[in-house]
């Protein structure tokens, strides 16, 4: 088999395998507000939402603001950091503004 034909076959097969593997995995999508809250404890009803829109646990000075696909944390210093939250319906991934990815 000529070398060029061999490379062509290898690339076609590799592309087919990569496509098949990607099709087996559910696509990551922005997590809903309800999905994100379900991963935090205590339950949202055990938190108090203040005028600034952030929810606080009793006795905690850090607050959370949750929206579809995003969680923001307001620290006691006033600094606010946000991260995107993606899910495939089972696993959750948090992506910070600098691109760092971590399980959520």
N, CA, C and O of each residue as an XYZ file, in Angstrom:
416
protein
N       0.859     -1.174      0.000
C       0.000      0.000      0.000
C       0.902      1.234      0.000
O       1.779      1.359      0.855
N       0.698      2.131     -0.936
C       1.517      3.349     -0.960
C       1.346      4.127      0.343
O       0.280      4.121      0.958
N       2.403      4.783      0.734
C       2.430      5.514      2.006
C       1.337      6.576      2.090
O       0.702      6.717      3.136
N       1.108      7.314      1.029
C       0.086      8.366      1.034
C      -1.304      7.777      1.259
O      -2.105      8.351      1.997
N      -1.595      6.649      0.635
C      -2.890      5.988      0.805
C      -3.050      5.513      2.241
O      -4.134      5.621      2.815
N      -1.976      4.987      2.826
C      -2.007      4.520      4.214
C      -2.333      5.679      5.156
O      -3.176      5.529      6.041
N      -1.675      6.845      4.981
C      -1.965      8.008      5.810
C      -3.415      8.450      5.653
O      -4.064      8.807      6.636
N      -3.917      8.427      4.444
C      -5.302      8.828      4.193
C      -6.261      7.918      4.940
O      -7.206      8.397      5.568
N      -6.034      6.617      4.881
C      -6.898      5.653      5.573
C      -6.829      5.868      7.081
O      -7.856      5.849      7.759
N      -5.623      6.073      7.608
C      -5.463      6.285      9.051
C      -6.224      7.537      9.490
O      -6.917      7.495     10.507
N      -6.118      8.642      8.761
C      -6.820      9.871      9.122
C      -8.335      9.708      9.032
O      -9.063     10.239      9.870
N      -8.810      8.991      8.040
C     -10.254      8.762      7.913
C     -10.766      7.941      9.087
O     -11.790      8.273      9.684
N     -10.060      6.875      9.415
C     -10.477      6.017     10.535
C     -10.397      6.796     11.846
O     -11.311      6.709     12.665
N      -9.319      7.558     12.061
C      -9.186      8.336     13.295
C     -10.311      9.355     13.416
O     -10.857      9.543     14.503
N     -10.660     10.006     12.330
C     -11.770     10.960     12.344
C     -13.087     10.293     12.646
O     -13.912     10.845     13.374
N     -13.294      9.116     12.099
C     -14.524      8.369     12.346
C     -14.615      7.966     13.812
O     -15.681      8.085     14.415
N     -13.517      7.492     14.397
C     -13.504      7.085     15.807
C     -13.761      8.298     16.698
O     -14.553      8.207     17.636
N     -13.109      9.431     16.427
C     -13.311     10.634     17.239
C     -14.760     11.101     17.159
O     -15.339     11.498     18.171
N     -15.344     11.059     15.981
C     -16.740     11.454     15.818
C     -17.664     10.502     16.546
O     -18.631     10.932     17.175
N     -17.380      9.218     16.467
C     -18.212      8.225     17.159
C     -18.141      8.426     18.669
O     -19.165      8.354     19.348
N     -16.944      8.676     19.205
C     -16.806      8.895     20.646
C     -17.537     10.159     21.077
O     -18.185     10.163     22.124
N     -17.450     11.218     20.306
C     -18.147     12.461     20.642
C     -19.656     12.259     20.613
O     -20.376     12.857     21.413
N     -20.136     11.431     19.708
C     -21.573     11.179     19.614
C     -22.068     10.368     20.811
O     -23.238     10.462     21.181
N     -21.185      9.574     21.416
C     -21.568      8.767     22.577
C     -21.718      9.612     23.834
O     -22.423      9.222     24.764
N     -21.059     10.765     23.866
C     -21.098     11.623     25.054
C     -22.151     12.717     24.875
O     -22.214     13.358     23.826
N     -22.974     12.927     25.897
C     -23.924     14.040     25.805
C     -23.169     15.366     25.764
O     -22.119     15.504     26.391
N     -23.687     16.314     25.047
C     -23.051     17.623     24.929
C     -23.211     18.406     26.226
O     -24.245     18.330     26.889
N     -22.174     19.156     26.575
C     -22.263     20.043     27.732
C     -23.085     21.262     27.325
O     -22.965     21.761     26.206
N     -23.910     21.728     28.237
C     -24.777     22.871     28.003
C     -24.790     23.709     29.268
O     -24.406     23.223     30.332
N     -25.223     24.959     29.175
C     -25.329     25.763     30.400
C     -26.317     25.109     31.379
O     -27.421     24.723     30.995
N     -25.908     24.993     32.628
C     -26.791     24.437     33.658
C     -27.895     25.443     33.967
O     -27.677     26.654     33.924
N     -29.067     24.932     34.274
C     -30.166     25.823     34.648
C     -29.956     26.328     36.076
O     -29.175     25.770     36.847
N     -30.668     27.384     36.396
C     -30.609     27.943     37.744
C     -30.978     26.866     38.776
O     -30.322     26.745     39.811
N     -32.015     26.097     38.494
C     -32.459     25.040     39.423
C     -31.391     23.955     39.581
O     -31.175     23.459     40.687
N     -30.729     23.587     38.496
C     -29.677     22.568     38.584
C     -28.506     23.049     39.431
O     -27.948     22.283     40.216
N     -28.135     24.310     39.273
C     -27.023     24.843     40.061
C     -27.395     24.892     41.536
O     -26.605     24.485     42.388
N     -28.595     25.388     41.849
C     -29.034     25.441     43.245
C     -29.067     24.045     43.868
O     -28.784     23.888     45.055
N     -29.409     23.039     43.074
C     -29.504     21.683     43.634
C     -28.146     21.162     44.089
O     -28.078     20.216     44.874
N     -27.065     21.770     43.604
C     -25.726     21.345     44.010
C     -25.175     22.126     45.190
O     -24.111     21.795     45.714
N     -25.882     23.148     45.606
C     -25.461     23.922     46.773
C     -26.259     23.470     47.980
O     -27.418     23.076     47.853
N     -25.644     23.526     49.145
C     -26.397     23.257     50.355
C     -26.094     24.375     51.333
O     -24.967     24.868     51.316
N     -26.975     24.798     52.152
C     -28.320     24.264     52.275
C     -29.208     24.664     51.103
O     -28.806     25.413     50.213
N     -30.389     24.156     51.134
C     -31.370     24.462     50.095
C     -31.575     25.970     50.000
O     -31.406     26.682     50.990
N     -31.936     26.461     48.818
C     -32.146     27.903     48.657
C     -33.148     28.484     49.649
O     -33.030     29.642     50.047
N     -34.126     27.688     50.045
C     -35.128     28.218     50.980
C     -34.532     28.470     52.363
O     -35.143     29.155     53.183
N     -33.335     27.918     52.633
C     -32.671     28.141     53.912
C     -31.698     29.320     53.827
O     -30.903     29.545     54.740
N     -31.768     30.064     52.729
C     -30.906     31.220     52.536
C     -31.772     32.473     52.432
O     -32.954     32.406     52.095
N     -31.161     33.607     52.728
C     -31.864     34.873     52.661
C     -31.292     35.689     51.510
O     -30.079     35.872     51.413
N     -32.173     36.181     50.633
C     -31.732     37.026     49.534
C     -31.834     38.482     49.964
O     -32.887     38.947     50.399
N     -30.717     39.190     49.834
C     -30.670     40.596     50.244
C     -30.963     41.504     49.048
O     -31.105     41.035     47.919
N     -31.052     42.806     49.311
C     -31.368     43.789     48.270
C     -30.376     43.783     47.112
O     -30.726     44.187     46.003
N     -29.142     43.333     47.349
C     -28.140     43.315     46.292
C     -28.305     42.123     45.343
O     -27.542     41.969     44.389
N     -29.318     41.275     45.617
C     -29.595     40.135     44.753
C     -28.823     38.875     45.099
O     -29.028     37.834     44.474
N     -27.941     38.952     46.082
C     -27.154     37.783     46.489
C     -27.851     37.072     47.644
O     -28.417     37.713     48.530
N     -27.804     35.745     47.625
C     -28.392     34.923     48.687
C     -27.296     34.560     49.688
O     -26.181     34.204     49.305
N     -27.628     34.654     50.965
C     -26.661     34.418     52.032
C     -27.173     33.335     52.976
O     -28.361     33.276     53.293
N     -26.252     32.481     53.418
C     -26.569     31.537     54.492
C     -26.490     32.293     55.806
O     -25.751     33.270     55.930
N     -27.249     31.841     56.776
C     -27.240     32.482     58.093
C     -25.816     32.490     58.641
O     -25.160     31.449     58.684
N     -25.339     33.656     59.060
C     -24.022     33.776     59.659
C     -22.866     33.809     58.672
O     -21.710     33.846     59.093
N     -23.140     33.797     57.375
C     -22.081     33.799     56.368
C     -22.074     35.142     55.654
O     -23.128     35.652     55.274
N     -20.903     35.709     55.472
C     -20.813     37.021     54.823
C     -20.569     36.920     53.320
O     -20.521     37.943     52.636
N     -20.415     35.710     52.798
C     -20.291     35.521     51.344
C     -21.652     35.144     50.783
O     -22.371     34.333     51.366
N     -22.001     35.739     49.642
C     -23.303     35.472     49.048
C     -23.180     34.893     47.654
O     -22.135     35.001     47.013
N     -24.255     34.279     47.190
C     -24.312     33.653     45.869
C     -25.412     34.290     45.035
O     -26.496     34.592     45.534
N     -25.115     34.486     43.766
C     -26.144     34.900     42.826
C     -26.097     33.875     41.698
O     -25.074     33.706     41.034
N     -27.213     33.201     41.498
C     -27.284     32.120     40.520
C     -28.202     32.539     39.380
O     -29.281     33.089     39.601
N     -27.761     32.273     38.173
C     -28.611     32.455     36.996
C     -28.346     31.278     36.072
O     -27.439     30.485     36.322
N     -29.119     31.158     35.020
C     -28.900     30.050     34.095
C     -27.488     30.118     33.541
O     -27.102     31.102     32.910
N     -26.722     29.063     33.782
C     -25.376     28.960     33.241
C     -24.298     29.698     33.998
O     -23.153     29.730     33.545
N     -24.621     30.303     35.154
C     -23.606     31.085     35.856
C     -23.840     31.125     37.357
O     -24.977     31.140     37.829
N     -22.740     31.143     38.094
C     -22.776     31.368     39.534
C     -21.791     32.489     39.846
O     -20.666     32.498     39.348
N     -22.229     33.430     40.676
C     -21.370     34.518     41.120
C     -21.290     34.456     42.637
O     -22.278     34.164     43.310
N     -20.110     34.730     43.167
C     -19.901     34.751     44.611
C     -19.453     36.152     44.985
O     -18.532     36.712     44.390
N     -20.130     36.707     45.988
C     -19.745     38.015     46.528
C     -19.075     37.761     47.864
O     -19.704     37.289     48.811
N     -17.798     38.079     47.927
C     -17.012     37.849     49.137
C     -17.217     38.987     50.120
O     -17.680     40.062     49.740
N     -16.879     38.762     51.369
C     -17.096     39.782     52.407
C     -16.341     41.069     52.115
O     -16.708     42.134     52.612
N     -15.279     40.976     51.304
C     -14.510     42.168     50.926
C     -15.243     43.008     49.887
O     -14.851     44.141     49.607
N     -16.326     42.441     49.308
C     -17.071     43.134     48.262
C     -16.699     42.674     46.865
O     -17.400     42.975     45.899
N     -15.600     41.946     46.756
C     -15.181     41.426     45.452
C     -16.183     40.392     44.962
O     -16.694     39.594     45.747
N     -16.461     40.408     43.667
C     -17.396     39.456     43.064
C     -16.670     38.675     41.979
O     -16.051     39.262     41.091
N     -16.745     37.364     42.053
C     -16.202     36.478     41.017
C     -17.331     35.631     40.463
O     -18.168     35.125     41.211
N     -17.350     35.479     39.145
C     -18.372     34.664     38.490
C     -17.717     33.546     37.689
O     -16.572     33.660     37.252
N     -18.459     32.479     37.509
C     -17.992     31.362     36.700
C     -19.178     30.786     35.936
O     -20.311     30.802     36.416
N     -18.900     30.283     34.752
C     -19.928     29.588     33.979
C     -20.066     28.177     34.525
O     -19.085     27.578     34.966
N     -21.272     27.648     34.497
C     -21.519     26.284     34.950
C     -22.159     25.516     33.796
O     -23.217     25.890     33.288
N     -21.491     24.436     33.395
C     -21.976     23.589     32.298
C     -22.313     22.214     32.844
O     -21.743     21.778     33.844
N     -23.241     21.534     32.187
C     -23.611     20.181     32.587
C     -24.026     19.377     31.372
O     -24.424     19.921     30.342
N     -23.921     18.072     31.520
C     -24.477     17.168     30.515
C     -25.714     16.491     31.084
O     -26.248     15.550     30.497
N     -26.163     16.983     32.237
C     -27.312     16.410     32.928
C     -26.910     15.532     34.094
O     -27.737     15.210     34.946
N     -25.639     15.141     34.139
C     -25.128     14.309     35.236
C     -23.901     14.943     35.871
O     -23.851     15.133     37.086
N     -22.917     15.268     35.050
C     -21.690     15.882     35.546
C     -21.779     17.390     35.358
O     -22.400     17.882     34.416
N     -21.141     18.114     36.279
C     -21.129     19.569     36.222
C     -19.692     20.056     36.127
O     -18.781     19.466     36.708
N     -19.506     21.137     35.389
C     -18.195     21.712     35.170
C     -18.292     23.215     35.387
O     -19.189     23.870     34.856
N     -17.362     23.760     36.171
C     -17.317     25.194     36.406
C     -16.135     25.757     35.613
O     -15.026     25.227     35.683
N     -16.376     26.826     34.864
C     -15.349     27.440     34.036
C     -15.202     28.905     34.461
O     -16.131     29.700     34.319
N     -14.030     29.245     34.979
C     -13.799     30.608     35.446
C     -13.456     31.524     34.273
O     -13.243     31.065     33.151
N     -13.408     32.827     34.553
C     -13.161     33.783     33.482
C     -11.795     33.616     32.833
O     -11.606     34.036     31.691
N     -10.830     33.007     33.540
C      -9.520     32.776     32.926
C      -9.455     31.430     32.189
O      -8.404     31.046     31.675
N     -10.599     30.714     32.144
C     -10.664     29.458     31.409
C     -10.391     28.213     32.227
O     -10.454     27.103     31.699
N     -10.087     28.376     33.521
C      -9.845     27.227     34.379
C     -11.131     26.410     34.501
O     -12.204     26.957     34.753
N     -11.008     25.099     34.319
C     -12.155     24.206     34.414
C     -11.995     23.297     35.620
O     -10.911     22.771     35.871
N     -13.078     23.113     36.365
C     -13.037     22.219     37.522
C     -14.412     21.610     37.732
O     -15.426     22.212     37.379
N     -14.445     20.402     38.313
C     -15.746     19.787     38.618
C     -16.498     20.667     39.596
O     -15.901     21.321     40.451
N     -17.800     20.677     39.462
C     -18.638     21.504     40.324
C     -19.520     20.601     41.131
O     -20.320     21.078     41.936
